[in-house]
Amino acid sequence: MIHHKAKEIADALGIENFSASNGWLDRFRIRNSIAFRSLCGEAADVDTSLCEDWQERLPLLLAGYDDKDIFNMDETALFFRALPNKIMIQKSKEARGGKIPKERPTISFCVSAAGEEEKPLVI
């Protein structure tokens, strides 16, 4: 987007032989203190001792079940009205996002330990 706008401005000013190359963009970003930052993010911290505890306990919990009776389910969502979560902004400025729209289709996928797949569930 910056490449395209720079080319438009150069044409409007009558500057010939202007090339909005990647090198030009990098120097422009450094000169104007522009950084690529996340608007919002999650820490995604996981307690490793909790994981180690479950690695020991899970086989004991699943011991009496067949592989066809053990399922893993996960879901994914498409936030089709959400804005990007990253932005190019001056380093001295704070990157603050707005409220994310919650309208989304959610799809859950489920598979057994034996490899048997269930039909995806769309919500």
Disulfide bonds with the S-S distance in Angstrom:
none
